Amino acid sequence: MCHVFAGQDPANYTFETRSVRLMGHPTSVRLEARFWVVLEQLAEAQGMPMAKFLSALYEEALDIHGDVGNFASLLRCCCLNFLDPTFDHEQLAAEAAEARAKLEKADAA
């Protein structure tokens, strides 16, 4: 059983650090490479470039919780939720359309 997991390509769990801008401030996020692959799929599902997706997610989490204590852990959990077979992809698509409309409205102003 463990060979399936232990035998995976080490590139999946090699750390990858990416520079991002959150609320106008440059920072970096360090995640395992496989999480970046899933985040790219998630950003694409939202119809956003990765940088805009990460920034929007951070701002929404800040609005909801008042603080984002560990953004890297939030991102990992987002990936797990996205890959969960019970995840509501239709709701994600609806929220993505709503978010894009808000961004387009803000960009036009």
Backbone as CSV, one residue per row, in Angstrom:
resi,resn,N_x,N_y,N_z,CA_x,CA_y,CA_z,C_x,C_y,C_z
1,MET,0.810,-1.193,0.000,0.000,0.000,0.000,0.855,1.259,0.000
2,CYS,1.858,1.298,0.850,2.678,2.514,0.956,3.538,2.766,-0.273
3,HIS,3.806,1.731,-1.077,4.626,1.918,-2.274,3.969,2.903,-3.242
4,VAL,2.655,2.909,-3.277,1.944,3.841,-4.154,2.272,5.274,-3.770
5,PHE,2.353,5.541,-2.483,2.642,6.890,-1.999,4.137,7.145,-1.894
6,ALA,4.864,6.201,-1.317,6.302,6.386,-1.111,7.073,6.394,-2.421
7,GLY,6.551,5.706,-3.420,7.252,5.599,-4.693,6.983,6.727,-5.668
8,GLN,6.203,7.731,-5.237,5.893,8.821,-6.166,7.128,9.635,-6.514
9,ASP,7.049,10.347,-7.586,8.135,11.193,-8.064,8.455,12.255,-7.009
10,PRO,9.692,12.331,-6.550,10.063,13.333,-5.543,9.803,14.776,-5.998
11,ALA,9.687,14.981,-7.302,9.382,16.334,-7.794,8.029,16.809,-7.277
12,ASN,7.114,15.881,-6.970,5.807,16.265,-6.437,5.898,16.980,-5.103
13,TYR,6.840,16.565,-4.266,6.909,17.130,-2.925,8.141,18.001,-2.683
14,THR,8.838,18.333,-3.749,9.929,19.299,-3.650,9.327,20.682,-3.436
15,PHE,9.891,21.436,-2.505,9.381,22.780,-2.243,9.660,23.704,-3.413
16,GLU,8.697,24.552,-3.679,8.825,25.578,-4.707,8.346,26.891,-4.085
17,THR,9.178,27.900,-4.160,8.829,29.208,-3.609,8.502,30.150,-4.754
18,ARG,7.359,30.811,-4.618,6.950,31.778,-5.641,6.743,33.135,-4.999
19,SER,7.174,34.157,-5.714,6.953,35.533,-5.260,5.560,35.954,-5.683
20,VAL,4.834,36.546,-4.754,3.476,37.022,-5.028,3.298,38.398,-4.401
21,ARG,2.289,39.084,-4.848,1.948,40.395,-4.298,0.556,40.264,-3.693
22,LEU,0.465,40.452,-2.375,-0.800,40.367,-1.663,-1.150,41.734,-1.108
23,MET,-2.260,42.274,-1.590,-2.715,43.596,-1.180,-1.619,44.648,-1.380
24,GLY,-0.899,44.511,-2.490,0.124,45.476,-2.847,1.483,45.242,-2.207
25,HIS,1.587,44.230,-1.357,2.849,43.961,-0.668,3.513,42.713,-1.235
26,PRO,4.783,42.822,-1.628,5.476,41.635,-2.145,5.785,40.657,-1.017
27,THR,5.583,39.387,-1.292,5.902,38.339,-0.331,6.208,37.077,-1.113
28,SER,6.483,36.006,-0.436,6.711,34.736,-1.116,5.931,33.641,-0.396
29,VAL,5.564,32.646,-1.166,4.826,31.503,-0.635,5.591,30.248,-1.025
30,ARG,5.822,29.377,-0.048,6.569,28.140,-0.271,5.617,26.960,-0.093
31,LEU,5.427,26.219,-1.178,4.567,25.042,-1.180,5.248,23.912,-1.940
32,GLU,4.777,22.710,-1.718,5.234,21.584,-2.495,4.768,21.786,-3.944
33,ALA,5.575,21.333,-4.887,5.307,21.568,-6.307,3.921,21.076,-6.723
34,ARG,3.481,19.961,-6.187,2.175,19.406,-6.577,1.043,20.355,-6.196
35,PHE,1.171,21.071,-5.080,0.140,22.030,-4.697,0.067,23.182,-5.696
36,TRP,1.220,23.601,-6.231,1.200,24.669,-7.238,0.453,24.226,-8.490
37,VAL,0.581,22.956,-8.856,-0.135,22.435,-10.024,-1.641,22.534,-9.792
38,VAL,-2.086,22.122,-8.601,-3.515,22.178,-8.285,-3.983,23.631,-8.203
39,LEU,-3.172,24.505,-7.628,-3.552,25.926,-7.552,-3.683,26.541,-8.943
40,GLU,-2.845,26.116,-9.873,-2.970,26.606,-11.245,-4.306,26.163,-11.847
41,GLN,-4.722,24.933,-11.555,-6.025,24.448,-12.020,-7.156,25.244,-11.373
42,LEU,-7.000,25.528,-10.096,-8.016,26.290,-9.364,-8.125,27.708,-9.909
43,ALA,-7.001,28.357,-10.144,-7.005,29.710,-10.710,-7.648,29.706,-12.088
44,GLU,-7.332,28.688,-12.882,-7.929,28.571,-14.212,-9.444,28.386,-14.101
45,ALA,-9.874,27.582,-13.144,-11.315,27.370,-12.935,-12.006,28.674,-12.534
46,GLN,-11.258,29.572,-11.912,-11.790,30.870,-11.527,-11.671,31.889,-12.656
47,GLY,-10.989,31.509,-13.730,-10.807,32.410,-14.855,-9.866,33.554,-14.533
48,MET,-8.875,33.285,-13.676,-7.943,34.332,-13.247,-6.507,33.856,-13.416
49,PRO,-5.614,34.793,-13.660,-4.196,34.439,-13.572,-3.871,34.097,-12.105
50,MET,-2.844,33.307,-11.909,-2.479,32.867,-10.553,-2.322,34.040,-9.590
51,ALA,-1.619,35.082,-9.992,-1.368,36.216,-9.094,-2.676,36.861,-8.638
52,LYS,-3.590,37.060,-9.557,-4.871,37.680,-9.214,-5.696,36.751,-8.327
53,PHE,-5.663,35.444,-8.612,-6.388,34.475,-7.803,-5.877,34.471,-6.365
54,LEU,-4.556,34.413,-6.186,-3.991,34.382,-4.844,-4.335,35.652,-4.073
55,SER,-4.248,36.779,-4.736,-4.570,38.050,-4.101,-6.044,38.108,-3.705
56,ALA,-6.926,37.683,-4.609,-8.365,37.692,-4.319,-8.691,36.746,-3.168
57,LEU,-8.084,35.570,-3.160,-8.315,34.605,-2.092,-7.852,35.166,-0.747
58,TYR,-6.685,35.778,-0.732,-6.158,36.366,0.500,-7.102,37.454,1.018
59,GLU,-7.531,38.337,0.126,-8.418,39.432,0.534,-9.757,38.917,1.041
60,GLU,-10.316,37.899,0.388,-11.587,37.331,0.840,-11.432,36.678,2.212
61,ALA,-10.348,35.929,2.407,-10.111,35.287,3.708,-9.934,36.347,4.789
62,LEU,-9.264,37.422,4.454,-9.079,38.524,5.400,-10.418,39.160,5.752
63,ASP,-11.269,39.378,4.743,-12.600,39.942,4.982,-13.447,39.034,5.874
64,ILE,-13.374,37.734,5.628,-14.203,36.777,6.365,-13.692,36.560,7.787
65,HIS,-12.371,36.394,7.937,-11.805,36.003,9.228,-11.093,37.129,9.977
66,GLY,-10.813,38.240,9.296,-10.107,39.340,9.942,-8.607,39.151,10.003
67,ASP,-8.131,37.944,9.676,-6.707,37.647,9.729,-6.457,36.403,8.881
68,VAL,-5.298,36.343,8.283,-4.892,35.143,7.558,-3.581,34.707,8.190
69,GLY,-3.702,33.857,9.194,-2.542,33.466,9.991,-1.501,32.657,9.246
70,ASN,-1.929,31.757,8.376,-0.994,30.904,7.664,-1.513,30.702,6.243
71,PHE,-1.129,31.590,5.358,-1.644,31.574,3.992,-1.259,30.297,3.254
72,ALA,-0.049,29.795,3.474,0.378,28.565,2.799,-0.523,27.393,3.199
73,SER,-0.874,27.302,4.466,-1.775,26.228,4.903,-3.168,26.406,4.318
74,LEU,-3.635,27.649,4.232,-4.928,27.917,3.600,-4.908,27.418,2.157
75,LEU,-3.815,27.685,1.453,-3.707,27.253,0.052,-3.716,25.732,-0.057
76,ARG,-3.007,25.054,0.836,-3.001,23.585,0.806,-4.409,23.034,1.033
77,CYS,-5.116,23.614,1.992,-6.482,23.154,2.272,-7.422,23.459,1.105
78,CYS,-7.218,24.575,0.427,-8.008,24.875,-0.776,-7.805,23.788,-1.821
79,CYS,-6.573,23.351,-1.987,-6.272,22.291,-2.947,-6.986,20.997,-2.563
80,LEU,-6.927,20.647,-1.285,-7.593,19.425,-0.836,-9.098,19.515,-1.055
81,ASN,-9.669,20.663,-0.741,-11.113,20.848,-0.959,-11.454,20.726,-2.439
82,PHE,-10.649,21.353,-3.288,-10.887,21.338,-4.735,-10.846,19.907,-5.286
83,LEU,-9.975,19.084,-4.747,-9.820,17.706,-5.214,-10.799,16.731,-4.567
84,ASP,-11.486,17.160,-3.526,-12.460,16.307,-2.831,-13.601,15.972,-3.793
85,PRO,-13.960,14.698,-3.916,-15.032,14.326,-4.851,-16.388,14.949,-4.519
86,THR,-16.580,15.401,-3.293,-17.861,16.015,-2.928,-17.856,17.525,-3.121
87,PHE,-16.745,18.074,-3.605,-16.633,19.528,-3.785,-17.646,20.020,-4.816
88,ASP,-18.262,21.161,-4.550,-19.292,21.728,-5.428,-18.638,22.619,-6.496
89,HIS,-18.275,22.022,-7.617,-17.623,22.762,-8.700,-18.583,23.740,-9.380
90,GLU,-19.872,23.461,-9.330,-20.849,24.387,-9.898,-20.898,25.680,-9.090
91,GLN,-20.842,25.566,-7.770,-20.817,26.762,-6.928,-19.539,27.557,-7.193
92,LEU,-18.426,26.859,-7.368,-17.159,27.526,-7.676,-17.271,28.315,-8.968
93,ALA,-17.883,27.720,-9.980,-18.041,28.403,-11.272,-18.938,29.627,-11.132
94,ALA,-20.002,29.507,-10.342,-20.906,30.643,-10.131,-20.191,31.766,-9.388
95,GLU,-19.432,31.418,-8.365,-18.683,32.431,-7.620,-17.606,33.063,-8.490
96,ALA,-17.004,32.280,-9.365,-15.980,32.814,-10.272,-16.586,33.845,-11.204
97,ALA,-17.755,33.538,-11.748,-18.421,34.488,-12.648,-18.771,35.776,-11.907
98,GLU,-19.233,35.641,-10.691,-19.569,36.811,-9.872,-18.323,37.644,-9.563
99,ALA,-17.242,36.973,-9.207,-15.996,37.672,-8.892,-15.445,38.399,-10.127
100,ARG,-15.494,37.734,-11.291,-15.011,38.378,-12.519,-15.824,39.617,-12.835
101,ALA,-17.136,39.541,-12.640,-17.999,40.698,-12.901,-17.631,41.859,-11.977
102,LYS,-17.351,41.565,-10.708,-16.964,42.614,-9.762,-15.628,43.229,-10.155
103,LEU,-14.678,42.382,-10.565,-13.359,42.879,-10.959,-13.460,43.745,-12.207
104,GLU,-14.254,43.312,-13.167,-14.421,44.095,-14.390,-15.073,45.439,-14.082
105,LYS,-16.018,45.437,-13.172,-16.690,46.678,-12.778,-15.698,47.609,-12.074
106,ALA,-14.868,47.041,-11.200,-13.882,47.851,-10.480,-12.810,48.394,-11.435
107,ASP,-12.407,47.562,-12.394,-11.395,48.003,-13.374,-11.925,49.111,-14.273
108,ALA,-13.228,49.070,-14.562,-13.846,50.077,-15.417,-14.025,51.416,-14.705
109,ALA,-14.080,51.372,-13.389,-14.315,52.608,-12.604,-13.074,53.460,-12.471
